[in-house]
Amino acid sequence: MIFTKQNILVVAPHPDDETLGAGGTINKFVKYKNNVSVLFVSAHLPPLYSSKGGAITIQESKKAMKELGVKSYSYLNIPATKINEIEIYKLNQMIGEYFSIIKPSIVLIPFPDRHIDHKLVFESCMVLSRPVGKFYPKIILCYETLSETNWNAPGIEPSFTPELFIDITDTMIKKRKALKCYKSQINKNTSRNIEACNSLANFRGSQNNCKYAEAFKVVRMIF
């Protein structure tokens, strides 16, 4: 299954989620001449983080986008873990502006996992992706975010059981390079370091007769 010349929107609750969950796929979409845009909803900003720390992660994300070949990306700059303090209709308006501008046919969104920001961004994107009107996403996929998606409580919360796998054997090197850009987020985090990310991609690949893969939960797929 190869897509070309599609408008694709990747919604990341925080800088690094997009690369952790779909870095190889993003680069693959770029390689096949799709119009890929990334929206970073929140950032590591005060009051929980320093202004300097926020500036560092934003610069890291820009370097990661360059590695993945993404030229179109934007920031809403909502403080991380504070998305829940924004009224739902306002959050929908903020994210919805980019849906209106990009008119994506394919949307990659976070799986509603342990992180409250992931859940809220997922819910907002689901509202904005409703199949109404002339333009709406024909394909919606939830990506897997290492160190969050795998921390759900089995049997109590939804578990990530993917139906779609994308072979990223040819783009895994780009994913690793993009991950290395997030030095402040990756290097000292044992649950999402380069080795762990490589192992997950290798495991997903082993499930599908390829070396490396990324896994997705299918929300909707219309052909």
GIBELGI-V217750 format. One record per pair of residues at least 24 apart in sequence whose ideal C-beta (glycine too) atoms are under 6 Angstrom apart, sorted by the first residue. I is the first residue (numbers start at 1). J is the second residue. If there is no record, write none. Layout:
i,j
I,J
I,J
This chain:
i,j
2,32
4,32
4,33
5,33
6,34
6,105
6,106
7,35
7,102
7,103
7,104
7,105
8,34
8,36
8,104
8,106
9,37
9,102
9,104
9,107
10,38
10,108
11,39
11,109
11,125
12,40
13,41
13,42
13,110
13,117
13,118
13,121
14,42
14,80
15,40
15,57
15,61
16,182
16,185
17,145
19,64
19,178
19,179
20,145
20,146
21,143
21,144
21,145
22,108
22,143
22,214
23,175
23,178
24,168
24,171
24,172
24,175
24,214
25,166
25,214
26,68
27,68
27,69
27,171
27,174
28,171
30,69
36,70
37,72
37,102
38,70
38,73
39,74
39,98
40,75
41,76
41,121
42,78
42,80
42,83
42,117
43,77
44,80
45,79
56,184
57,184
60,181
60,182
63,181
64,178
64,181
67,174
67,177
67,178
68,178
83,117
83,120
84,116
91,124
92,124
92,127
95,124
96,128
99,128
103,135
104,137
105,138
106,139
107,137
107,140
108,141
108,143
109,142
111,142
111,149
111,160
111,217
113,148
113,149
113,152
114,148
114,151
114,152
115,148
138,222
139,221
140,219
140,220
141,216
142,217
143,216
144,215
146,192
146,197
146,200
147,191
147,192
162,215
162,216
162,217
163,218
164,216
164,218
165,208
165,213
165,215
166,214
167,210
167,213
168,212
168,213
168,214
169,210
169,211
169,212
172,212
